[in-house]
Amino acid sequence: MTNDATFDRALSASWLSTRWGVDTVRINAMRRAGELLAVRPPGTTDWRYPAWQFDAGGALRPEVRRVLDLARSRGLDGDGLNEFLQRRSGMTGRSRLLDELLAGRVDHVEAALSRG
């Protein structure tokens, strides 16, 4: 259930590598370890890193790190977490859990993630 906007505003490993001054091998290791969220557009083998997880300076946002850590402890991989974040935040309304995370309501997202 990954929406097209996830891919439209996503960065490549090579872009992150250049921005951070580290090898793409390190970027991919971080993805495999659950330290960065990455998704694959349908029909490709390339991993893309949604831009929303980074701050204006290109660093991983602290609230995203918290959610990634919790997701990893719950056995959720990147695709699973991305799908989870696309869910509606509540019974009514149109906001997604991702919208809540980006609005700084990380406790709400963590509580939902803990409930499964």
C-alpha atoms as one frame of an Amber mdcrd trajectory, in Angstrom:
protein
   0.000   0.000   0.000   2.876   2.363  -0.618   1.584   5.552  -2.164   3.239
   7.219  -5.150   4.284  10.221  -3.028   6.597   7.907  -1.083   8.575   7.323
  -4.266   8.230  10.846  -5.667   9.995  12.348  -2.650  12.587   9.666  -2.055
  16.362   9.794  -2.248  18.805   7.308  -3.683  21.592   5.646  -1.712  24.108
   7.440  -3.913  22.540  10.823  -3.068  22.704  10.037   0.662  26.244   8.746
   0.242  27.342  12.023  -1.310  25.413  14.144   1.208  26.765  12.281   4.237
  30.232  11.583   2.858  29.978   7.835   3.423  30.103   4.864   1.082  26.845
   3.468  -0.302  27.823   0.189   1.368  27.324   1.970   4.718  23.955   3.365
   3.608  22.804  -0.118   2.591  24.072  -1.588   5.872  22.036   1.032   7.752
  18.957   0.054   5.716  19.450  -3.641   6.441  19.950  -2.887  10.152  16.687
  -0.908  10.260  18.458   2.396  10.911  16.996   3.985   7.761  13.648   3.413
   6.104  13.889   2.374   2.479  11.274   1.247  -0.031  11.452  -0.245  -3.501
   9.308   1.181  -6.276   7.342  -1.586  -7.989   9.313  -3.295 -10.736  12.734
  -2.050  -9.620  15.621  -3.379  -7.577  16.681   0.063  -6.332  16.070   1.109
  -2.759  14.731   4.625  -2.236  14.870   6.516   1.057  11.758   8.659   1.728
  12.879  12.265   2.178  10.462  12.915   5.066  12.705  10.948   7.437  15.496
  13.538   7.117  15.679  17.060   8.529  16.588  20.148   6.486  20.290  19.427
   7.053  19.961  15.873   5.741  20.268  14.116   9.123  17.838  11.450  10.264
  15.129  13.107  12.343  15.260  11.997  16.027  11.561  11.131  16.137  11.999
   8.930  13.076  14.918   7.176  14.772  12.641   6.423  17.752   9.981   4.901
  15.510  12.564   2.929  13.521  14.022   1.533  16.757  10.587   0.498  18.021
   9.636  -1.031  14.672  12.872  -3.021  14.622  12.220  -4.295  18.164   8.751
  -5.396  17.024  10.244  -7.302  14.060   8.874  -4.918  11.446  10.990  -4.416
   8.330  11.090  -1.267   6.200   8.244  -2.286   3.928   6.120  -3.231   6.910
   6.844   0.041   8.673   6.132   2.067   5.546   2.811   0.254   5.115   2.012
   0.806   8.806   2.702   4.545   8.503   0.219   4.782   5.608  -2.642   3.619
   7.870  -5.248   6.075   9.058  -4.426   7.589  12.409  -7.859   7.070  13.937
 -11.336   5.819  13.226 -12.400   9.146  11.779 -10.458  11.731   9.871  -8.071
  11.442   6.995  -4.657  11.793   8.602  -2.236   8.894   8.406   0.178   7.778
  11.073   2.917   9.273   8.904   1.157  12.644   9.111   1.088  12.308  12.904
   4.800  11.502  12.971   5.663  14.487  10.785   3.519  16.730  12.992   5.632
  15.724  15.988   3.094  13.391  17.589   5.614  10.581  17.850   4.067   9.263
  21.086   0.811   8.607  19.226   2.675   6.717  16.489   4.681   4.731  19.029
   1.510   3.783  20.907  -0.125   2.599  17.678   2.993   0.650  16.742   3.096
  -0.980  20.167  -0.524  -2.085  19.770   0.327  -3.604  16.405
